[in-house]
Amino acid sequence: MKFVFVRRILSVTALVLGLSVSTQAAASNFPSFTIDFDQSSIDVTTSTCIANCGITVAFTETGATSIQFDHNWQRVALNDIIRWDFANPTALSAGLYDIAMNLVFTSPDYQQSTTRGGGLLATFYGVVSAGILAWDSVAQTVNFDQGSSLLVVLDGGFNFGFGAGLKTGMSIISRDLVALDAPSPAPIPPVLPVMLLALGGMLYMGRKRNSNPAAA
């Protein structure tokens, strides 16, 4: 009888403690990183004009785009996010251009990533277009006040396409993620009162049965 009583107490204790741990053990919540393309900008100026210069650059996305990461050094590709259009698409156009891109993050807090570079961009009467892009920094670090940091990597090198325009992309890499939920200083499990009541009740029943074995 005593063995059954002890076994019941151990079973209840294990169950309640398991529930307590499950309520406290939650996965880390990493923040969402939001890029606002309406606030971001790309400025292009002509450095050297070869023939019929002029080009306009814009993001292919508008509004806000949120990015969620699960672990460090995870890469999210934003393909064809930048479009390059020649001002004289029906002519032979070529030139050297200076480029400055400012990428605005609004979440988890407001930060900016500014990258400069240059490019040789040309189109052959709007039939085919090509360009070579070179950025001053291969990977731009963005540090957030929340504690996390990202890398912004712009596509560079040689680009080729049909028509009077080009598209290039970028990658966002989670360099160092800091969870939003900080560990709490060992709080009292919410089911602890239930556990105490269950143990107390079983202890009372066990003593009652031991004092009156005939009734058992």
Contacts in CASP RR format, 6 or more apart in sequence:
PFRMAT RR
TARGET T0000
AUTHOR 0000-0000-0000
METHOD contacts of the structure
MODEL  1
MKFVFVRRILSVTALVLGLSVSTQAAASNFPSFTIDFDQSSIDVTTSTCI
ANCGITVAFTETGATSIQFDHNWQRVALNDIIRWDFANPTALSAGLYDIA
MNLVFTSPDYQQSTTRGGGLLATFYGVVSAGILAWDSVAQTVNFDQGSSL
LVVLDGGFNFGFGAGLKTGMSIISRDLVALDAPSPAPIPPVLPVMLLALG
GMLYMGRKRNSNPAAA
1 209 0 8 1.000
1 210 0 8 1.000
1 213 0 8 1.000
1 216 0 8 1.000
2 210 0 8 1.000
5 202 0 8 1.000
5 206 0 8 1.000
5 209 0 8 1.000
8 202 0 8 1.000
9 199 0 8 1.000
9 202 0 8 1.000
9 203 0 8 1.000
12 195 0 8 1.000
12 198 0 8 1.000
12 199 0 8 1.000
12 202 0 8 1.000
13 195 0 8 1.000
13 199 0 8 1.000
16 191 0 8 1.000
16 192 0 8 1.000
16 194 0 8 1.000
16 195 0 8 1.000
16 198 0 8 1.000
17 189 0 8 1.000
17 195 0 8 1.000
19 191 0 8 1.000
20 189 0 8 1.000
20 190 0 8 1.000
20 191 0 8 1.000
20 192 0 8 1.000
20 195 0 8 1.000
23 189 0 8 1.000
23 190 0 8 1.000
23 191 0 8 1.000
24 187 0 8 1.000
24 189 0 8 1.000
26 181 0 8 1.000
28 179 0 8 1.000
28 181 0 8 1.000
29 179 0 8 1.000
29 180 0 8 1.000
29 181 0 8 1.000
30 68 0 8 1.000
30 69 0 8 1.000
30 70 0 8 1.000
30 148 0 8 1.000
30 174 0 8 1.000
30 177 0 8 1.000
30 178 0 8 1.000
30 179 0 8 1.000
30 180 0 8 1.000
31 107 0 8 1.000
31 108 0 8 1.000
31 144 0 8 1.000
31 146 0 8 1.000
31 148 0 8 1.000
31 177 0 8 1.000
31 178 0 8 1.000
31 180 0 8 1.000
32 66 0 8 1.000
32 67 0 8 1.000
32 68 0 8 1.000
32 107 0 8 1.000
32 108 0 8 1.000
33 66 0 8 1.000
33 67 0 8 1.000
33 68 0 8 1.000
33 69 0 8 1.000
33 105 0 8 1.000
33 107 0 8 1.000
33 108 0 8 1.000
33 148 0 8 1.000
33 150 0 8 1.000
33 172 0 8 1.000
34 64 0 8 1.000
34 65 0 8 1.000
34 66 0 8 1.000
34 67 0 8 1.000
34 105 0 8 1.000
34 106 0 8 1.000
34 107 0 8 1.000
35 64 0 8 1.000
35 65 0 8 1.000
35 66 0 8 1.000
35 67 0 8 1.000
35 103 0 8 1.000
35 104 0 8 1.000
35 105 0 8 1.000
35 106 0 8 1.000
35 172 0 8 1.000
36 63 0 8 1.000
36 64 0 8 1.000
36 104 0 8 1.000
36 105 0 8 1.000
36 106 0 8 1.000
37 59 0 8 1.000
37 61 0 8 1.000
37 62 0 8 1.000
37 63 0 8 1.000
37 64 0 8 1.000
37 65 0 8 1.000
38 62 0 8 1.000
38 63 0 8 1.000
38 64 0 8 1.000
39 104 0 8 1.000
39 106 0 8 1.000
40 59 0 8 1.000
40 101 0 8 1.000
40 102 0 8 1.000
40 103 0 8 1.000
40 104 0 8 1.000
41 101 0 8 1.000
41 102 0 8 1.000
42 57 0 8 1.000
42 58 0 8 1.000
42 59 0 8 1.000
42 82 0 8 1.000
42 99 0 8 1.000
42 100 0 8 1.000
42 101 0 8 1.000
42 102 0 8 1.000
43 99 0 8 1.000
43 100 0 8 1.000
43 101 0 8 1.000
44 55 0 8 1.000
44 56 0 8 1.000
44 57 0 8 1.000
44 97 0 8 1.000
44 98 0 8 1.000
44 99 0 8 1.000
45 97 0 8 1.000
45 98 0 8 1.000
46 53 0 8 1.000
46 54 0 8 1.000
46 95 0 8 1.000
46 96 0 8 1.000
46 97 0 8 1.000
46 98 0 8 1.000
47 95 0 8 1.000
47 96 0 8 1.000
47 97 0 8 1.000
47 98 0 8 1.000
47 118 0 8 1.000
48 95 0 8 1.000
48 96 0 8 1.000
49 95 0 8 1.000
49 96 0 8 1.000
50 94 0 8 1.000
50 95 0 8 1.000
50 96 0 8 1.000
50 122 0 8 1.000
51 91 0 8 1.000
51 92 0 8 1.000
51 93 0 8 1.000
51 94 0 8 1.000
51 95 0 8 1.000
52 87 0 8 1.000
52 88 0 8 1.000
52 91 0 8 1.000
52 92 0 8 1.000
52 93 0 8 1.000
52 94 0 8 1.000
53 87 0 8 1.000
53 93 0 8 1.000
53 94 0 8 1.000
53 95 0 8 1.000
54 86 0 8 1.000
54 87 0 8 1.000
54 88 0 8 1.000
54 93 0 8 1.000
54 95 0 8 1.000
55 84 0 8 1.000
55 85 0 8 1.000
55 86 0 8 1.000
55 87 0 8 1.000
55 93 0 8 1.000
55 97 0 8 1.000
55 121 0 8 1.000
56 84 0 8 1.000
56 85 0 8 1.000
56 87 0 8 1.000
57 82 0 8 1.000
57 83 0 8 1.000
57 84 0 8 1.000
57 85 0 8 1.000
57 99 0 8 1.000
58 82 0 8 1.000
58 83 0 8 1.000
58 85 0 8 1.000
59 81 0 8 1.000
59 82 0 8 1.000
59 83 0 8 1.000
60 80 0 8 1.000
60 81 0 8 1.000
60 82 0 8 1.000
60 83 0 8 1.000
60 167 0 8 1.000
61 78 0 8 1.000
61 81 0 8 1.000
64 106 0 8 1.000
65 78 0 8 1.000
66 107 0 8 1.000
67 76 0 8 1.000
67 172 0 8 1.000
69 76 0 8 1.000
69 174 0 8 1.000
69 177 0 8 1.000
71 174 0 8 1.000
71 177 0 8 1.000
72 174 0 8 1.000
72 175 0 8 1.000
72 176 0 8 1.000
72 177 0 8 1.000
73 173 0 8 1.000
73 174 0 8 1.000
73 175 0 8 1.000
74 173 0 8 1.000
74 174 0 8 1.000
75 171 0 8 1.000
75 172 0 8 1.000
75 173 0 8 1.000
76 171 0 8 1.000
76 172 0 8 1.000
76 173 0 8 1.000
77 169 0 8 1.000
77 170 0 8 1.000
77 171 0 8 1.000
78 169 0 8 1.000
78 170 0 8 1.000
78 171 0 8 1.000
78 172 0 8 1.000
79 169 0 8 1.000
80 167 0 8 1.000
80 168 0 8 1.000
80 169 0 8 1.000
81 168 0 8 1.000
81 169 0 8 1.000
81 170 0 8 1.000
82 101 0 8 1.000
82 167 0 8 1.000
82 168 0 8 1.000
82 169 0 8 1.000
82 170 0 8 1.000
83 165 0 8 1.000
83 166 0 8 1.000
83 167 0 8 1.000
84 121 0 8 1.000
84 129 0 8 1.000
84 165 0 8 1.000
84 166 0 8 1.000
84 167 0 8 1.000
84 168 0 8 1.000
85 164 0 8 1.000
85 165 0 8 1.000
86 93 0 8 1.000
86 121 0 8 1.000
86 123 0 8 1.000
86 126 0 8 1.000
86 129 0 8 1.000
86 164 0 8 1.000
86 165 0 8 1.000
87 93 0 8 1.000
89 123 0 8 1.000
89 126 0 8 1.000
89 163 0 8 1.000
89 164 0 8 1.000
89 165 0 8 1.000
90 125 0 8 1.000
90 126 0 8 1.000
90 164 0 8 1.000
91 125 0 8 1.000
92 122 0 8 1.000
92 123 0 8 1.000
92 124 0 8 1.000
92 125 0 8 1.000
93 122 0 8 1.000
93 123 0 8 1.000
94 120 0 8 1.000
94 121 0 8 1.000
94 122 0 8 1.000
94 123 0 8 1.000
95 120 0 8 1.000
95 121 0 8 1.000
95 122 0 8 1.000
96 118 0 8 1.000
96 119 0 8 1.000
96 120 0 8 1.000
97 118 0 8 1.000
97 119 0 8 1.000
97 120 0 8 1.000
97 121 0 8 1.000
98 116 0 8 1.000
98 117 0 8 1.000
98 118 0 8 1.000
99 116 0 8 1.000
99 117 0 8 1.000
99 118 0 8 1.000
99 119 0 8 1.000
99 133 0 8 1.000
100 114 0 8 1.000
100 115 0 8 1.000
100 116 0 8 1.000
100 117 0 8 1.000
101 114 0 8 1.000
101 115 0 8 1.000
101 116 0 8 1.000
101 154 0 8 1.000
102 112 0 8 1.000
102 113 0 8 1.000
102 114 0 8 1.000
103 112 0 8 1.000
103 113 0 8 1.000
103 114 0 8 1.000
103 115 0 8 1.000
103 152 0 8 1.000
104 110 0 8 1.000
104 111 0 8 1.000
104 112 0 8 1.000
105 111 0 8 1.000
105 112 0 8 1.000
105 113 0 8 1.000
105 142 0 8 1.000
105 144 0 8 1.000
108 144 0 8 1.000
108 145 0 8 1.000
108 146 0 8 1.000
108 148 0 8 1.000
108 180 0 8 1.000
109 144 0 8 1.000
109 145 0 8 1.000
109 146 0 8 1.000
111 142 0 8 1.000
111 143 0 8 1.000
111 144 0 8 1.000
111 145 0 8 1.000
112 142 0 8 1.000
113 140 0 8 1.000
113 142 0 8 1.000
113 152 0 8 1.000
114 140 0 8 1.000
115 135 0 8 1.000
115 136 0 8 1.000
115 137 0 8 1.000
115 140 0 8 1.000
115 152 0 8 1.000
115 154 0 8 1.000
116 135 0 8 1.000
116 136 0 8 1.000
116 137 0 8 1.000
117 133 0 8 1.000
117 134 0 8 1.000
117 135 0 8 1.000
117 136 0 8 1.000
118 133 0 8 1.000
118 134 0 8 1.000
118 135 0 8 1.000
119 131 0 8 1.000
119 132 0 8 1.000
119 133 0 8 1.000
119 134 0 8 1.000
120 131 0 8 1.000
120 132 0 8 1.000
121 129 0 8 1.000
121 130 0 8 1.000
121 131 0 8 1.000
121 166 0 8 1.000
122 129 0 8 1.000
122 130 0 8 1.000
122 131 0 8 1.000
123 129 0 8 1.000
123 130 0 8 1.000
123 163 0 8 1.000
123 164 0 8 1.000
123 165 0 8 1.000
126 163 0 8 1.000
126 164 0 8 1.000
126 165 0 8 1.000
127 162 0 8 1.000
127 163 0 8 1.000
128 160 0 8 1.000
128 161 0 8 1.000
128 162 0 8 1.000
128 163 0 8 1.000
129 160 0 8 1.000
129 161 0 8 1.000
129 162 0 8 1.000
129 163 0 8 1.000
129 164 0 8 1.000
129 165 0 8 1.000
129 166 0 8 1.000
130 158 0 8 1.000
130 159 0 8 1.000
130 160 0 8 1.000
130 161 0 8 1.000
130 166 0 8 1.000
131 158 0 8 1.000
131 159 0 8 1.000
131 160 0 8 1.000
131 166 0 8 1.000
132 156 0 8 1.000
132 157 0 8 1.000
132 158 0 8 1.000
132 159 0 8 1.000
133 154 0 8 1.000
133 155 0 8 1.000
133 156 0 8 1.000
133 157 0 8 1.000
133 159 0 8 1.000
133 168 0 8 1.000
134 156 0 8 1.000
134 157 0 8 1.000
135 154 0 8 1.000
135 156 0 8 1.000
138 153 0 8 1.000
139 151 0 8 1.000
139 152 0 8 1.000
139 153 0 8 1.000
139 173 0 8 1.000
140 151 0 8 1.000
140 152 0 8 1.000
140 153 0 8 1.000
140 154 0 8 1.000
141 149 0 8 1.000
141 150 0 8 1.000
141 151 0 8 1.000
141 152 0 8 1.000
141 175 0 8 1.000
142 149 0 8 1.000
142 150 0 8 1.000
142 151 0 8 1.000
142 152 0 8 1.000
143 149 0 8 1.000
144 150 0 8 1.000
146 178 0 8 1.000
146 180 0 8 1.000
147 176 0 8 1.000
147 178 0 8 1.000
148 174 0 8 1.000
148 176 0 8 1.000
148 177 0 8 1.000
148 178 0 8 1.000
149 175 0 8 1.000
149 176 0 8 1.000
150 172 0 8 1.000
150 173 0 8 1.000
150 174 0 8 1.000
150 175 0 8 1.000
151 171 0 8 1.000
151 172 0 8 1.000
151 173 0 8 1.000
151 175 0 8 1.000
152 170 0 8 1.000
152 171 0 8 1.000
152 172 0 8 1.000
153 170 0 8 1.000
153 171 0 8 1.000
153 172 0 8 1.000
153 173 0 8 1.000
154 168 0 8 1.000
154 169 0 8 1.000
154 170 0 8 1.000
155 168 0 8 1.000
155 169 0 8 1.000
155 170 0 8 1.000
155 171 0 8 1.000
156 168 0 8 1.000
159 166 0 8 1.000
159 167 0 8 1.000
159 168 0 8 1.000
160 166 0 8 1.000
189 195 0 8 1.000
209 215 0 8 1.000
209 216 0 8 1.000
END
